[in-house]
Amino acid sequence: MEQFRKIVSKDTWVWKEDEEGSYLVKSAYSALQHNYARENSKLFKSLWTIKALPSTQHFIWKMLLDKILAKVNLEYKGVGTGNSM
């Protein structure tokens, strides 16, 4: 789940939507509301009306959500990419 991140120095999970790292229903609800509002913006709504292959629309949707794991994103998330990319 991407709302959790692993702390390297401790064997514990942290909820990144809360300043103290504690899971709260309130913060989860707020995160869901934020995602819902973002995905229902004019930009997202217009994405599904363009004449393109569904796979292209899906790719653009993932790109807008910053879910495309480019080399920079992989390195940021601590995934070793080596020099092959």
C-alpha positions as CSV (number, residue, x, y, z in Angstrom):
1,M,0.0,0.0,0.0
2,E,1.6,3.3,-1.0
3,Q,0.2,5.2,2.0
4,F,2.7,3.3,4.1
5,R,6.4,3.6,3.9
6,K,9.1,1.5,5.5
7,I,11.4,3.2,8.0
8,V,14.9,1.9,7.3
9,S,16.3,2.3,10.8
10,K,13.3,0.7,12.6
11,D,11.2,-2.3,11.9
12,T,7.9,-0.4,11.8
13,W,5.3,0.9,9.3
14,V,4.4,4.6,9.1
15,W,1.2,6.1,7.7
16,K,2.5,9.0,5.6
17,E,-0.8,10.9,5.7
18,D,-0.3,11.7,9.4
19,E,2.5,13.9,10.8
20,E,3.1,11.4,13.6
21,G,2.9,8.4,11.3
22,S,-0.1,6.9,13.0
23,Y,-3.0,5.5,11.0
24,L,-6.2,7.5,11.6
25,V,-9.5,7.0,9.9
26,K,-9.8,10.7,9.6
27,S,-6.5,11.0,7.6
28,A,-7.5,8.0,5.4
29,Y,-10.8,9.6,4.7
30,S,-9.1,12.9,3.9
31,A,-6.6,11.2,1.5
32,L,-9.5,9.4,-0.3
33,Q,-11.4,12.7,-0.6
34,H,-8.3,14.4,-2.1
35,N,-7.8,11.6,-4.6
36,Y,-11.5,11.6,-5.5
37,A,-11.5,15.4,-6.1
38,R,-8.3,15.2,-8.1
39,E,-9.6,12.4,-10.3
40,N,-12.9,14.2,-10.9
41,S,-11.2,17.4,-12.1
42,K,-11.9,18.7,-15.6
43,L,-8.6,17.3,-16.8
44,F,-9.4,13.8,-15.7
45,K,-12.9,13.9,-17.0
46,S,-11.7,15.1,-20.4
47,L,-9.1,12.3,-20.5
48,W,-11.8,9.7,-20.9
49,T,-13.5,11.6,-23.8
50,I,-10.5,11.8,-26.1
51,K,-10.5,9.4,-29.1
52,A,-7.6,7.1,-28.2
53,L,-7.0,3.5,-27.5
54,P,-8.0,2.5,-23.9
55,S,-4.4,1.5,-23.2
56,T,-3.3,5.0,-24.2
57,Q,-5.9,6.6,-22.0
58,H,-4.8,4.3,-19.1
59,F,-1.1,5.3,-19.7
60,I,-2.0,9.0,-19.6
61,W,-4.1,8.5,-16.5
62,K,-1.2,6.8,-14.7
63,M,1.1,9.5,-15.9
64,L,-1.1,12.2,-14.5
65,L,-1.3,10.4,-11.2
66,D,2.6,10.2,-11.2
67,K,2.4,6.4,-11.2
68,I,4.8,5.8,-14.1
69,L,7.9,4.3,-12.5
70,A,10.6,6.1,-14.4
71,K,14.2,5.6,-13.4
72,V,14.1,8.7,-11.1
73,N,10.9,7.4,-9.4
74,L,12.4,4.0,-8.9
75,E,15.6,5.4,-7.4
76,Y,13.6,7.7,-5.2
77,K,11.7,4.6,-3.9
78,G,15.0,2.8,-3.3
79,V,14.7,0.3,-6.1
80,G,18.1,-0.5,-7.6
81,T,18.1,0.3,-11.3
82,G,21.8,-0.2,-12.0
83,N,23.2,1.2,-15.2
84,S,21.0,-0.8,-17.6
85,M,18.3,2.0,-17.9
